[in-house]
Each structure stands twice: as C-alpha cells, then as structure tokens.
C-alpha cells in the first residue's frame, strides 16, 4: 500500500459553492484504513478570510452502517423531492431501533 508520511492513501476534494469537502482515506500504523470527512467553509471575520472546519472520523467497523444510513437518507430525499404531498411532520419515521442518545456517545 502506497501512502505518504502523513498516512494518506487517497484523497478526493469536492467543491460545492462556499464549501469544500475533503474525503481522505488514511492508514493506521497497523495498516487499517479509515476515512476522514472534512467540511471547510470560507468565512470573513473582521475583514479577514478564515476557514471553519468540521471533521468526522469513520473507522472500518462502521463503513457498512454509515453507507446504509447515507443511502437510506439519500433515497428518502429523492422520494420526497418526487412527492408533492409531504410535510415536515410526515418525514419523521418512528423507528426506535436506530435511535441514538447523546449520552451513548
């Protein structure tokens, strides 16, 4: 596996308006792969250009669950965009099996 001294294996940059998203595949010392998702947004504070960044670390044991969750919400968005009869109240599903409490984190 080829990667640089910062353990980066692969990187993808997606520019979207005022935001830039970085998808970085990295390797641990034990050669396990993980993903960092970074959102960078340009802001001006007191006339100075700064960047606000938010980062998520996604580890291999969570890849499948993350992919399933992302696919599910993207499909729901597509479904709702194609439906003329939805309201904010009808978009919330009562699925307690995937409920997460902040105390669990």
C-alpha positions in Angstrom: 0.0 0.0 0.0 1.5 3.3 -1.1 1.0 6.3 1.2 2.9 9.3 2.4 4.4 10.0 5.8 1.1 11.5 6.9 -0.6 8.1 6.3 -2.7 9.4 3.5 -3.7 6.7 1.0 -6.2 8.6 -1.2 -7.9 12.0 -1.2 -10.9 13.4 -3.1 -11.8 17.1 -3.0 -15.4 18.2 -3.8 -16.0 21.9 -4.2 -19.6 22.9 -3.6 -20.3 26.7 -3.6 -18.8 28.2 -0.4 -18.0 24.8 1.0 -15.3 22.3 0.2 -15.5 18.7 1.2 -12.4 16.5 1.7 -12.7 12.7 1.6 -9.3 11.4 2.9 -8.5 7.7 3.2 -5.7 7.2 5.7 -3.9 4.2 7.2 -3.1 3.5 10.8 0.3 2.2 11.9 -1.3 -1.3 11.7 -2.3 -0.6 8.1 -6.0 -0.4 8.9 -7.8 2.0 6.7 -10.1 4.8 7.9 -11.9 7.8 6.4 -11.9 11.4 7.4 -14.6 13.6 6.1 -13.9 17.3 6.4 -16.2 20.2 5.6 -14.4 23.5 5.1 -16.3 26.8 4.8 -14.8 30.1 4.0 -15.8 32.9 6.4 -14.8 36.5 6.8 -14.3 37.7 10.4 -13.3 41.3 10.9 -12.5 41.6 7.2 -10.1 38.6 7.4 -10.6 35.4 5.5 -10.8 32.3 7.7 -11.9 28.7 7.3 -14.3 27.0 9.6 -13.7 23.2 9.5 -15.7 20.3 10.8 -14.2 16.8 10.7 -15.6 13.3 11.1 -13.5 10.2 11.5 -15.1 7.0 10.1 -13.5 3.7 11.0 -13.7 0.4 9.1 -16.1 -1.3 11.5 -18.6 1.5 10.8 -18.3 1.7 7.0 -21.3 -0.6 6.2 -23.6 1.1 8.7 -22.6 4.6 7.5 -23.1 3.6 3.9 -26.5 2.1 4.7 -27.6 5.2 6.6 -26.4 7.6 3.9 -28.1 5.5 1.2 -31.3 5.5 3.1 -31.5 9.2 3.7 -30.5 10.0 0.1 -33.2 7.7 -1.2 -35.7 9.3 1.2 -34.7 12.8 -0.1 -35.2 11.6 -3.7 -38.6 10.1 -2.8 -39.7 13.3 -1.0 -38.5 15.5 -3.9 -40.7 13.4 -6.2 -43.7 13.6 -3.9 -46.0 16.6 -3.9 -47.8 15.5 -0.7 -45.3 15.7 2.2 -45.0 17.9 5.2 -42.3 18.2 7.8 -44.3 16.1 10.2 -44.7 13.2 7.7 -40.9 12.9 7.1 -40.0 11.7 10.5 -40.2 8.0 10.9 -40.9 6.3 14.2 -38.0 3.8 14.1 -36.8 3.3 17.6 -34.3 0.6 16.5 -31.9 3.2 15.2 -32.4 5.8 17.9 -29.2 7.2 19.3 -28.9 9.2 22.5 -26.2 11.8 23.0 -25.5 10.0 26.3 -24.4 7.0 24.2 -21.7 8.9 22.5 
